Amino acid sequence: MIVPDNLKTGVVKVSSTDPIINRTYQEMAEHYHTVIMPALFRHPKGKPSVEGTVGIISTWITASLRNEQFFTVSDLNKAILEKLTEFNQKEFQKKSGSRQSTFLEEEKFALLPLPYVLPWGRF
């Protein structure tokens, strides 16, 4: 189950009982054999762990790059990717492994390649 925010590009109609999901977003969910259940409107308690982790990563990357100077967006993006990779490889404090090792051991096997879609239909 995927619990996203009620982003306008993903959720066509917000509803606590029967939300209408964007067609392409729904096709992705069906491809991965999952369901999309948007967080309740104006009730952010439905997705606190994700929001917290995003905040931690953003703060950590921003703090580690605060004294750096970048002259192109490409250079900044490269530095952010390096820091994100470093963050994902850091060992957990309270359990063994890292975010990357957890992904590789517990989640990656379930991913399927996305179908190639041409503008005029599936390939």
N, C-alpha and C positions, 0 to 999 in steps of 0.2 A: 504494500500500500504506500502510495506517495501522498504526503500531506504538504502541498505547496500553499503559498499565500494566494489570495484571490487576484492574481495579476490579470490585467485586462486582456493581454494577449493569449492567456490560457483558459480563462473562464469567461464564457460568453454571458451567462446569467447566474448571478449569485443566489443560492438558495440553501437553507440548512438541510432540506430533505431531498432535493433533486436538482443539484447544480448542473448547468449545461456547459460542457467542456468543449473547447475549440477542437474542430475535426482533426487537425494534424496532431495536436497534443493527445487526443484520444487514440489515434492510430499508433502513436509511440507506446502508449500504455498497453494497448492490445498486443503489440509486437513483443513487449517484455512480459506479457502475461501478468499484468498488475492492474491495479485500479487507482484512480486519482480521486482523492477525497479532500477538496480544498479546506483549509482551516476556516472555522466559522467566522463570518464577517464581524469585524470589530471585537474578536475574541482571540488575541494573540497567544493565549495559553495553549492552543493546539499545536504550536510548533516552537516551544521554547528552547529545546536542546540544539536545534539547527541554528536558530537566531543567535544563541549564546556562542556557539562555535564560530560562526561567521564574524561576530564581534571580536572574539579572541584572536582569530587569524588576522583580521584587518589591523588590529592594534599592534600585534606582534610584527607584522611586515612593515607597517608604517614606522614603528619605533626603530626597527633595525636599519631602515633606509633614510632616516631623518637627516643624517649628516652628509648624505650623498648628493651629488649634483648630476642631473641628466640633461642632455641637450636634444635628445629625440625621444619620441614616444616609444619607438622600438627599443631603445636602450633601457627605458624605464620598465617596459613589459618584460624584457629579458631578466632584469634584476628581480622583479616580482616573481617570475616563474622560478628562478633559482631559490628564492626565500621560501616559496610555497613548497617546493620539493624538499628543502631542508626541514620545514615544519612537519611535513607528512612522514619524514623518516625519523623524527625525534621519538625516543622511547617514551611510552606512557609512564606516568608517575605511580599509579596505583595498580597497574597490571602489566604483564609482560607483552612485548611487541610494540608496534607503532601503528599509526593510521594506515600506512602503506602495507605493512605486513598483514594487518587485519583485512584490508581490502583484497589482497592477493589470495589469502587463505580462506576467507569466508564468503566473499561476494563476487569476485571476478568470474567464477565458473558459471554464474547464473546469467551473465550478460550474453546477448546475442548480437551479431553484426546487424547494423541497420540496413534495411532494404534500400537499394538505389532507386530513387524516384526521379523520372524525367519530368519536365514541365507538362507534358501531355499524358502522363500516366506512369504506372509502375514498369520497371524493367525486369 
